[in-house]
Amino acid sequence: MTFDPRTVSVSEMLTLVDKAFGIDRVMKDWGRDVVPEYYAQSGPAYERMHSTQGCMHYALNSDGVFSYEGYLVQPRAVLAEVAALKGSRVLELGCGKGFNSLFCAQHIHDVQFTGTDLLPAHVEKARVFAADAGRDNVVYEQASYEPLPDRFRGYDVAFGFETLCYAKDTDLVAASIAAALRPGGRFVMFDMQAMGDVDALPSDLARATRLYGISLAMTNGFLPAGQWEKSLEKAGLVVDPVEDVTKNLLPGLYHQVEMSHRTLSDWKKRIAIKALPPYMTRNAIAALFGPAVCRLGRDTEDGILVYQKITATKPR
Ligand SMILES: C[S@@+](CC[C@H](N)C(=O)[O-])C[C@H]1O[C@@H](n2cnc3c(N)ncnc32)[C@H](O)[C@@H]1O
C-alpha cells in the first residue's frame, strides 16, 4: 500500500527525528552560517536522489503527479520572459550547478547566460555540465549576490530560484539586482517564504518548521512573505502580483516523504545515519516535514510556508 504522510502526526515525526538526529543537536545550528558545509556534504546526495542533472530546486507539478517536467517550470518562466523582451543577456543568481541557465541556453542559442554562485565547487560543476552539453552561450562565475558585484550590469533578465531565501539583507540584494538590470529589464524569483509567525503556530508545528529550515541550511528561519516585494520596490522595481504555487509542490513533497519515513522508521538505518555526514542525512528531516509545514489549505494545523513566484520590472 502506498504510504500516506497524512496518517502520521507531526508529533510522531518529531519523535522519529529525535531518535535519528537528536533535535537539540540539530537546533544548535540555529543562527550559524552552515551554507558551505551543507552543500559540500549534500551535493553528492542531491545528484543521486534529487536530480542527476544538478537541479537543486523543488519540482512544480500542477497535474498532481510528480515528474521531472516539474523541475522545468522555473527555467521555462525565464524562457518566457526572455522571449517577451527579445532579450539577449540573462543573469542567474545562486545558480548552484547551473541547471536553469544550461536548460535555457540549450533552448535559445542566441542569448548569453551568466550563472553566478557563492560556492566555487558549484561553479566548477556547472562548467562541467555546460562543457558536456557543448554549449558556449553560458558561462559561470563565482559571486555572492550579497551584494552582487558592480561588474554585473545591463541584463535583460535576472533570476534566482530557491537561493534568495538565504539573503541576510534583502534591501541590499534587491538594490544590486536593480542595478544589474537594464531599464525595462525583468526579475524573476521562486522561493519559500513564511506567511505568518512561526511562534504563533502550535508548538509541534513550530518546531517542525524550524527543523525543516535548519535541515536546508536556513538557520535564521524563513523570510516573511511580502519582504521581497518591499525590498524590490524600495530598489525602484515595479512588482507584479505575486503567484502562490505551493500546491504544485505537493507531488514532489510526497515523493520525498515516503522515502524519509521508511528510512527514519528503521532502527538499523537510524544507526547507519549516525556514521554519515550530518548535513547530508539531515535532508531527511526536510523531506519528512515538507507536506506538514507548507500552507496547503488544510482546515486544521496548516503550515505557514508558501512557495511563491515573484516578478518585477525595472522602469524605463
Ligand atoms: C537550493 S540551491 C538552488 C540552486 C539553483 N538555483 C537551482 O535551482 O538548482 C541554493 C544555491 O544558492 C547558493 N547561495 C547561497 N547563498 C548565496 C549567495 N549569498 N550568493 C550566491 N549564491 C548563494 C548556494 O551555494 C546554492 O547553490
The ligand as an SDF file (V2000), in Angstrom:
LIG
                    3D

 27 29  0  0  0  0  0  0  0  0999 V2000
   18.8600   25.2680   -3.2280 C   0  0  0  0  0  0  0  0  0  0  0  0
   20.2660   25.7220   -4.1840 S   0  0  0  0  0  0  0  0  0  0  0  0
   19.4450   26.2290   -5.6900 C   0  0  0  0  0  0  0  0  0  0  0  0
   20.3770   26.1940   -6.8630 C   0  0  0  0  0  0  0  0  0  0  0  0
   19.7420   26.5980   -8.2050 C   0  0  0  0  0  0  0  0  0  0  0  0
   19.1470   27.9030   -8.1240 N   0  0  0  0  0  0  0  0  0  0  0  0
   18.7330   25.5850   -8.6810 C   0  0  0  0  0  0  0  0  0  0  0  0
   17.5680   25.9920   -8.8920 O   0  0  0  0  0  0  0  0  0  0  0  0
   19.0930   24.4340   -8.8920 O   0  0  0  0  0  0  0  0  0  0  0  0
   20.7490   27.2830   -3.4790 C   0  0  0  0  0  0  0  0  0  0  0  0
   22.0370   27.8610   -4.0540 C   0  0  0  0  0  0  0  0  0  0  0  0
   22.2200   29.1790   -3.5260 O   0  0  0  0  0  0  0  0  0  0  0  0
   23.6200   29.3980   -3.3710 C   0  0  0  0  0  0  0  0  0  0  0  0
   23.8330   30.5480   -2.4890 N   0  0  0  0  0  0  0  0  0  0  0  0
   23.5990   30.6460   -1.1600 C   0  0  0  0  0  0  0  0  0  0  0  0
   23.9210   31.8760   -0.7190 N   0  0  0  0  0  0  0  0  0  0  0  0
   24.3660   32.5840   -1.8060 C   0  0  0  0  0  0  0  0  0  0  0  0
   24.8560   33.9130   -2.0000 C   0  0  0  0  0  0  0  0  0  0  0  0
   24.9580   34.7900   -0.9920 N   0  0  0  0  0  0  0  0  0  0  0  0
   25.2210   34.2800   -3.2490 N   0  0  0  0  0  0  0  0  0  0  0  0
   25.1260   33.4190   -4.2900 C   0  0  0  0  0  0  0  0  0  0  0  0
   24.6950   32.1420   -4.1580 N   0  0  0  0  0  0  0  0  0  0  0  0
   24.3060   31.7370   -2.9300 C   0  0  0  0  0  0  0  0  0  0  0  0
   24.1090   28.0670   -2.8450 C   0  0  0  0  0  0  0  0  0  0  0  0
   25.5050   27.9310   -2.9920 O   0  0  0  0  0  0  0  0  0  0  0  0
   23.3120   27.0840   -3.7060 C   0  0  0  0  0  0  0  0  0  0  0  0
   23.9960   26.7770   -4.8690 O   0  0  0  0  0  0  0  0  0  0  0  0
  1  2  1  0
  2  3  1  0
  2 10  1  0
  3  4  1  0
  4  5  1  0
  5  6  1  0
  5  7  1  0
  7  8  2  0
  7  9  1  0
 10 11  1  0
 11 12  1  0
 11 26  1  0
 12 13  1  0
 13 14  1  0
 13 24  1  0
 14 15  1  0
 14 23  1  0
 15 16  2  0
 16 17  1  0
 17 18  1  0
 17 23  2  0
 18 19  1  0
 18 20  2  0
 20 21  1  0
 21 22  2  0
 22 23  1  0
 24 25  1  0
 24 26  1  0
 26 27  1  0
M  CHG  2   2   1   9  -1
M  END
$$$$
